[in-house]
Amino acid sequence: MATHPRRPPGQRWIKRPPRPSRAAPPQPAVRQKPGRTQLLMAVGTGTAAGIVAVILAQLAGARPGIPGFAFGVAFCLGFIMLWRGFGGTVQDIKDMFR
Protein backbone atom coordinates (compact mmCIF):
# COMPACT_ATOMS: atom_id res chain seq x y z
CA MET A 1 0.00 0.00 0.00
CA ALA A 2 1.40 3.37 -0.98
CA THR A 3 1.70 6.07 1.62
CA HIS A 4 0.80 9.65 1.10
CA PRO A 5 3.83 11.94 0.63
CA ARG A 6 2.73 14.39 3.35
CA ARG A 7 1.89 11.74 5.94
CA PRO A 8 4.55 9.96 7.94
CA PRO A 9 4.33 6.18 7.56
CA GLY A 10 2.25 4.40 10.14
CA GLN A 11 -0.03 7.35 10.91
CA ARG A 12 -3.66 7.55 9.91
CA TRP A 13 -5.61 10.52 8.61
CA ILE A 14 -7.52 12.41 11.26
CA LYS A 15 -10.95 13.20 9.96
CA ARG A 16 -11.78 16.88 10.16
CA PRO A 17 -14.95 17.68 12.08
CA PRO A 18 -17.86 18.81 9.94
CA ARG A 19 -18.24 22.51 9.40
CA PRO A 20 -21.18 24.12 11.14
CA SER A 21 -24.10 24.81 8.87
CA ARG A 22 -24.76 28.38 7.87
CA ALA A 23 -27.42 30.29 9.70
CA ALA A 24 -30.51 30.99 7.66
CA PRO A 25 -30.86 34.56 6.46
CA PRO A 26 -33.32 36.63 8.48
CA GLN A 27 -36.87 36.77 7.22
CA PRO A 28 -37.73 40.00 5.40
CA ALA A 29 -40.02 42.37 7.23
CA VAL A 30 -43.68 42.24 6.25
CA ARG A 31 -44.29 45.03 3.77
CA GLN A 32 -47.15 47.44 4.36
CA LYS A 33 -49.02 47.77 1.07
CA PRO A 34 -50.55 51.13 0.19
CA GLY A 35 -54.34 51.08 0.36
CA ARG A 36 -57.24 52.86 -1.26
CA THR A 37 -56.52 56.10 0.59
CA GLN A 38 -53.03 56.26 -0.91
CA LEU A 39 -54.51 55.39 -4.30
CA LEU A 40 -56.92 58.32 -4.09
CA MET A 41 -54.11 60.61 -2.95
CA ALA A 42 -51.98 59.54 -5.92
CA VAL A 43 -54.89 60.11 -8.33
CA GLY A 44 -55.51 63.55 -6.83
CA THR A 45 -51.84 64.48 -7.09
CA GLY A 46 -51.72 63.29 -10.69
CA THR A 47 -54.83 65.29 -11.55
CA ALA A 48 -53.45 68.43 -9.90
CA ALA A 49 -50.15 68.04 -11.74
CA GLY A 50 -52.05 67.53 -14.98
CA ILE A 51 -54.14 70.67 -14.49
CA VAL A 52 -51.01 72.71 -13.78
CA ALA A 53 -49.43 71.30 -16.95
CA VAL A 54 -52.50 72.28 -19.00
CA ILE A 55 -52.45 75.82 -17.60
CA LEU A 56 -48.74 76.17 -18.36
CA ALA A 57 -49.22 74.81 -21.88
CA GLN A 58 -52.08 77.27 -22.51
CA LEU A 59 -50.03 80.18 -21.22
CA ALA A 60 -47.14 79.17 -23.46
CA GLY A 61 -49.47 79.28 -26.47
CA ALA A 62 -49.18 75.60 -27.36
CA ARG A 63 -50.85 74.17 -30.46
CA PRO A 64 -54.21 72.38 -30.07
CA GLY A 65 -53.77 68.90 -28.60
CA ILE A 66 -50.56 69.68 -26.72
CA PRO A 67 -52.32 70.69 -23.46
CA GLY A 68 -54.11 67.34 -23.40
CA PHE A 69 -50.84 65.54 -23.98
CA ALA A 70 -49.24 67.61 -21.21
CA PHE A 71 -52.10 66.66 -18.88
CA GLY A 72 -51.59 62.96 -19.59
CA VAL A 73 -47.84 63.10 -19.06
CA ALA A 74 -48.11 65.16 -15.87
CA PHE A 75 -50.89 62.93 -14.51
CA CYS A 76 -48.81 59.80 -15.06
CA LEU A 77 -45.68 61.32 -13.55
CA GLY A 78 -47.51 62.75 -10.53
CA PHE A 79 -49.35 59.49 -9.87
CA ILE A 80 -46.27 57.29 -10.27
CA MET A 81 -44.02 59.48 -8.15
CA LEU A 82 -46.46 59.60 -5.24
CA TRP A 83 -47.40 55.90 -5.52
CA ARG A 84 -43.75 54.86 -5.51
CA GLY A 85 -43.15 57.25 -2.61
CA PHE A 86 -45.69 55.24 -0.62
CA GLY A 87 -43.79 52.08 -1.57
CA GLY A 88 -46.44 50.85 -4.00
CA THR A 89 -45.82 48.63 -7.00
CA VAL A 90 -47.72 47.77 -10.16
CA GLN A 91 -48.75 44.49 -8.52
CA ASP A 92 -50.34 46.43 -5.63
CA ILE A 93 -52.57 48.28 -8.09
CA LYS A 94 -53.57 45.00 -9.74
CA ASP A 95 -54.32 43.46 -6.34
CA MET A 96 -56.70 46.31 -5.46
CA PHE A 97 -59.02 45.57 -8.36
CA ARG A 98 -59.27 41.79 -7.95
C-alpha positions as CSV (number, residue, x, y, z in Angstrom):
1,M,0.0,0.0,0.0
2,A,1.4,3.4,-1.0
3,T,1.7,6.1,1.6
4,H,0.8,9.6,1.1
5,P,3.8,11.9,0.6
6,R,2.7,14.4,3.3
7,R,1.9,11.7,5.9
8,P,4.5,10.0,7.9
9,P,4.3,6.2,7.6
10,G,2.3,4.4,10.1
11,Q,0.0,7.3,10.9
12,R,-3.7,7.6,9.9
13,W,-5.6,10.5,8.6
14,I,-7.5,12.4,11.3
15,K,-10.9,13.2,10.0
16,R,-11.8,16.9,10.2
17,P,-14.9,17.7,12.1
18,P,-17.9,18.8,9.9
19,R,-18.2,22.5,9.4
20,P,-21.2,24.1,11.1
21,S,-24.1,24.8,8.9
22,R,-24.8,28.4,7.9
23,A,-27.4,30.3,9.7
24,A,-30.5,31.0,7.7
25,P,-30.9,34.6,6.5
26,P,-33.3,36.6,8.5
27,Q,-36.9,36.8,7.2
28,P,-37.7,40.0,5.4
29,A,-40.0,42.4,7.2
30,V,-43.7,42.2,6.3
31,R,-44.3,45.0,3.8
32,Q,-47.2,47.4,4.4
33,K,-49.0,47.8,1.1
34,P,-50.6,51.1,0.2
35,G,-54.3,51.1,0.4
36,R,-57.2,52.9,-1.3
37,T,-56.5,56.1,0.6
38,Q,-53.0,56.3,-0.9
39,L,-54.5,55.4,-4.3
40,L,-56.9,58.3,-4.1
41,M,-54.1,60.6,-3.0
42,A,-52.0,59.5,-5.9
43,V,-54.9,60.1,-8.3
44,G,-55.5,63.5,-6.8
45,T,-51.8,64.5,-7.1
46,G,-51.7,63.3,-10.7
47,T,-54.8,65.3,-11.5
48,A,-53.5,68.4,-9.9
49,A,-50.1,68.0,-11.7
50,G,-52.1,67.5,-15.0
51,I,-54.1,70.7,-14.5
52,V,-51.0,72.7,-13.8
53,A,-49.4,71.3,-17.0
54,V,-52.5,72.3,-19.0
55,I,-52.4,75.8,-17.6
56,L,-48.7,76.2,-18.4
57,A,-49.2,74.8,-21.9
58,Q,-52.1,77.3,-22.5
59,L,-50.0,80.2,-21.2
60,A,-47.1,79.2,-23.5
61,G,-49.5,79.3,-26.5
62,A,-49.2,75.6,-27.4
63,R,-50.8,74.2,-30.5
64,P,-54.2,72.4,-30.1
65,G,-53.8,68.9,-28.6
66,I,-50.6,69.7,-26.7
67,P,-52.3,70.7,-23.5
68,G,-54.1,67.3,-23.4
69,F,-50.8,65.5,-24.0
70,A,-49.2,67.6,-21.2
71,F,-52.1,66.7,-18.9
72,G,-51.6,63.0,-19.6
73,V,-47.8,63.1,-19.1
74,A,-48.1,65.2,-15.9
75,F,-50.9,62.9,-14.5
76,C,-48.8,59.8,-15.1
77,L,-45.7,61.3,-13.5
78,G,-47.5,62.7,-10.5
79,F,-49.3,59.5,-9.9
80,I,-46.3,57.3,-10.3
81,M,-44.0,59.5,-8.1
82,L,-46.5,59.6,-5.2
83,W,-47.4,55.9,-5.5
84,R,-43.7,54.9,-5.5
85,G,-43.2,57.2,-2.6
86,F,-45.7,55.2,-0.6
87,G,-43.8,52.1,-1.6
88,G,-46.4,50.9,-4.0
89,T,-45.8,48.6,-7.0
90,V,-47.7,47.8,-10.2
91,Q,-48.8,44.5,-8.5
92,D,-50.3,46.4,-5.6
93,I,-52.6,48.3,-8.1
94,K,-53.6,45.0,-9.7
95,D,-54.3,43.5,-6.3
96,M,-56.7,46.3,-5.5
97,F,-59.0,45.6,-8.4
98,R,-59.3,41.8,-7.9
